């Protein structure tokens, strides 16, 4: 059975809010805050979304190199949403199911900011 309830707020977000909970997670992996490499396969529209979103995520300290694929999928999803908003088609369901499967895998590997905060490891 998977985790119950909503995903936990990333520690970096809690710290930005000044929450005392940010200090209660000492063994959480803390990848360096840095811009991931933008995948070459992103089209121009998705690359524009990437360029718009990355500075904001870096500013709040919740982006690292490991987030590249998750962020790329988000950028592609935004472009698809914009295109399909008024023109739904049958492939949307298949794309949504695939995205959900990939997101579950990313959470298992701690490849999203909210998933990382639940992983406990040795302090370095």
Order of alpha helices (4+ residues) and beta strands (2+ residues): alpha-alpha-alpha-alpha-alpha
